[in-house]
Amino acid sequence: MHSGALQLPVSIFLGTAIGLLAKYILDKKYIFQFKTHSTFHNTQLFALYTIMGLVTTMIFWSFEYSFHLIFESKKMRYFGGIIGLAIGYFIKYHLDKRFVFHKNFI
C-alpha cells in the first residue's frame, strides 16, 4: 500500500486503470460478444475503446463542472454528474457499437 502525498493520485490512477480494463473485458465478451483475431488486434481495439472512454469522460466532467459553476451547490454538482454520466454512457455504448466492436474493424 502506498502512503504519503501521492496516495490519492496513485489510488485514482490504479482504480481507473483496473476499472477500464475490467469494463473493456466485460463489454467485449458480454455486451458485444466480440472476438479479436490476435494480440495486436486486441491492443488496437483496447486503444480505440480507451479513446472513446476519454471522449465520454469529458462529457461527464463538463456536466458536473457546469452544474457546479452555475448552481454553486454540491448537490447540484452531483446531479450534473449523474446527468453527464448517463449521457456519457449512452454515447459510449453507441460509439463502441459503431466504431470499436464493429465486425469490419481491422
C-alpha positions, -999 to 999 in steps of 0.1 A, spaced: 0 0 0 13 34 -9 11 63 16 20 99 15 15 128 -8 9 106 -39 -15 83 -22 -47 99 -37 -33 103 -73 -19 67 -73 -52 54 -60 -72 73 -86 -49 61 -114 -49 25 -104 -86 24 -98 -92 40 -132 -68 16 -150 -83 -15 -133 -118 -3 -139 -111 5 -176 -96 -29 -182 -124 -48 -164 -151 -28 -183 -133 -35 -216 -132 -72 -210 -168 -74 -198 -181 -52 -227 -161 -72 -253 -173 -105 -240 -208 -100 -227 -222 -68 -243 -208 -71 -278 -198 -108 -280 -167 -96 -299 -138 -118 -307 -104 -104 -316 -81 -120 -342 -48 -115 -325 -30 -98 -297 -23 -68 -320 -60 -66 -329 -69 -67 -292 -44 -40 -284 -58 -18 -312 -93 -24 -300 -84 -15 -264 -67 17 -276 -98 28 -295 -120 18 -266 -99 39 -243 -101 70 -266 -139 66 -267 -139 65 -229 -118 97 -227 -143 115 -250 -173 104 -229 -155 112 -197 -151 148 -209 -189 149 -213 -194 137 -178 -169 162 -163 -184 190 -184 -218 185 -170 -206 180 -134 -184 212 -136 -210 233 -154 -236 224 -127 -210 233 -100 -204 267 -117 -240 275 -124 -257 264 -92 -227 267 -67 -241 237 -48 -226 203 -40 -260 186 -45 -264 202 -80 -229 193 -89 -237 157 -81 -269 160 -101 -250 173 -131 -226 144 -126 -255 120 -128 -268 136 -159 -234 137 -175 -227 101 -166 -260 89 -181 -254 108 -213 -218 97 -214 -227 60 -210 -254 63 -237 -230 79 -261 -201 55 -252 -223 24 -259 -232 38 -294 -196 48 -302 -183 14 -291 -210 -4 -311 -203 17 -342 -165 22 -341 -149 -2 -316 -167 -35 -316 -177 -34 -352 -173 -66 -373 -154 -47 -400 -128 -33 -376 -94 -44 -390 
